[in-house]
Every structure is written in C-alpha cells, then in structure tokens.
Amino acid sequence: MSLFGRPLADGDRLEVAGATVRLKVHSRARRVSLRLDRTRREVVATAPSPRRLAEAVAFARDRAEWIAARLAELPQSQDIAPGVTISLFGQPCRLESASHPARFMAAGDDQPARIAARGEGEVFARAVTRTIRRQALEVFAARTAFHCARLGAKLPSVTIMDAKGRWGSCRSALPGKPAAIRYSWRLALAPFEVADYVVAHECAHLLELNHGPKFWAHVKALVGDERPHRAWLRAEGARLHAFGG
C-alpha cells in the first residue's frame, strides 16, 4: 500500500477523522496499535515492521470514531486577550491592554501580576507570548544557577525552546563550549514546583547523562519526591501546549 507514491515508511503522516495520524515502526511491538499523543495532538499508529504499516493505516481508518472521540477530549486552546487571567508559575497573572510595548508587572498592593501589551488579536497574543518567554528565561536561569550550586556543577548556558516532545534538554560540554540546557517556555504556565522539577532534572544531567540510580538520587536531593511533578506533566502537558494554539 502507498499513499505517497512510494512504500509507507516510519514517520509518514495521514489524516483520519480530522486528526493527524503518524505512522511508527517499533520492532518490539507485538501487534498494530493506536495511541493518542496528547502533547503533539496527534494519533500514533504503531506497527511491528514496515511491511505492516499498511495494516496500521487500515486500522486507524477503521477506528475513526475512536480517534474523533479522543480528539474531542483534548483541551481547547486558551484565548490570549485582554481581561483573561492566566497562571504564571502557579500565580494568577492578568492580561491587560496598554498603549506601550509589552511589559510584565509583578504582583503587589493586592493586585495580581499583570502583563500589559498593546495591539489586538494576534498582535496582542504574540506580545504576551514574548513576555512570558522572557519571564521564563529569567526564572529558569536563576533556578539553574541555584541547583548547579547545590550540585557543584559548572553553570551551563540556558535558553528556551518550544519543542512538543520534551520539556527540557541537556547537552554536555564540548571543547571550548560550556554545557547547554534548554527549557520549554510553556513550563512558565505550570506550577512553580513542577517547572522547578524540570530544571533540577536537567541540572542533574550535568553530572549523570542517564536516568540511572545516581541521576535520580541527585534529583531527589534537589526537589524531593519527583513523582507528583511528573504525574502533573503527564496529565496537564497537553493543556500547556494548547495555550494560544
């Protein structure tokens, strides 16, 4: 079977019931299966081998109603508009219209934190998103320095990203270059403790580039029991990725 003028391959995508279905080959899979990737908002059709990808396509089409139902369960995108209150590191933050360039104002005097920006529609939304990204980078840089000091690790470079598949990444030092850590700016929309867990997780990778016992011992020393934070991200991650979507 071919949908693209060539044999089906791992990574190919098609549309079923208004959803993107991504084909995946997994040699350890025992059968053809479907699952919803809530973060990427797509369905993954897995086959044990490339020759069974056609079977995975047919299975996805047979399960169109299931796919439509799973899509309906995904969180809807949140509007980014004046008057909306969002959560920023677990604290309320009100979005306001202004005549000046976008600005973050910390909470105080019985007022919640605010982001004020000019423009309407997409212009306003982009300005707010840029401001959130700046706040995220500031917080992540500070928390990275804090955790690195506790670990006795050299401070890496810190940047932000908008990857769909991961909340953070760590690259070890290279000749003439420090280690580098990248964080998803969308973690700013999570509770502070959850975002801080991700920072601790990536900082622990500076000492252990694996997920072995020593790695998790470092994480626990920094933030305690990490399981509630991981569970929160599994349950709420799709909502963070839907923000402004």
Secondary structure, DSSP 8 states (H G I E B T S, - for coil): --SSSS---TT-EEEETTEEEEEEE-TT-SS-EEEEETTTTEEEEEESSGGGHHHHHHHHHHTHHHHHHHHHHS-------TT-EEEETTEEEEEEE-SSS-EEE--BTTB-EEEEE-SSHHHHHHHHHHHHHHHHHHHHHHHHHHHHHHHT----EEEEE--SS-SEEEE--BTTB--EEEEEGGGGGS-HHHHHHHHHHHHHTTT-SS-SHHHHHHHHHHHS--HHHHHHHHHHHHHHHHTT-
